[in-house]
Amino acid sequence: MTHKTPKPDDRSDNVEKLRDMVQNTIGNIEAAEETMVFAEGKERAAIKAKNERRQKSIENFRSEIQDEAADRKNGYSGNE
């Protein structure tokens, strides 16, 4: 049985990836709001609930961006 060594933790582009995730999630919210115009009842409520979860995800992404940016500023290169 061969043992593979794990890949090193590369966080060097986490901030950029997280920013992309925020933009994609915002795009999903906007698309869902456009769809909501044609939705009624339970479907409309489901879209609203999903968008609320998306908003919370955006808040979490932004918090993580701040953490990653602070780590980068404090010298974490991501290749350690």
N, C-alpha and C positions, 0 to 999 in steps of 0.2 A: 504494500500500500504506500503510495507516494503522498507526501505532505506538501501542499502548496503553501507558500508564504502569503499572507494577506497583503493586498495592495496597501501602500502607505496612504494615510489620511490626507487627501489633497483638498484643502479648503480654499485654495487660492482664488477660485472664481465663484465662491458661494454668494457673495454680494450681488454679482451680476445675474446669477441664476435666480436668486430670490426676487430681484427686481423684475425679471422676465415673468416670474410666476405671478407677481402682483399685477402686471399689465395684462396677462392672460386672464386672470380672475376678473379684473375690471371689465374686460371685453365680454366675458361670459355673463356678467351681471347686466351689462347693457343689452346684449342679445336677448336675455331672458325677459327684460323689461319690455322690449319690443314685442316679444311673443305674448306677454301678459295682456296686451291690448285685446287679443283675440280669445283669451282664456276666460273661463267662468268657474264659479264655485270651487270645488275641491282642487281643480287644476291650478287655478289662480292662487289659492292658498298654499299649494305645494311650491309654486314658483317663488312666492314671497318668502316662505320658510327657507328655501334653498339659498336665496339671495342674502338672507340674514346670516346664514352659516358662511357664505362666501365673504361677507363683510368681516366676520370674526376672523376668518382665515387671513384676510388682508392685514388686519391689525397684528396678528401673530407673525406674519411674514415681515412686516415693518419692524417689529420688535427684534426679530432675528437678524434683520439687516443691520440694525444699530449694534447688536452684539458682535456680529461678524466684522463690521467696520471698526469697532473699538479694538477687537483682537488684532486686526490687520495693522491699525495705528500703533498698537503696543508691541509690534514686532513679530507677530505670528505670521510666518511665511506660507504656511499650509503644506510645506514639504518636509515636516519634521517627523 
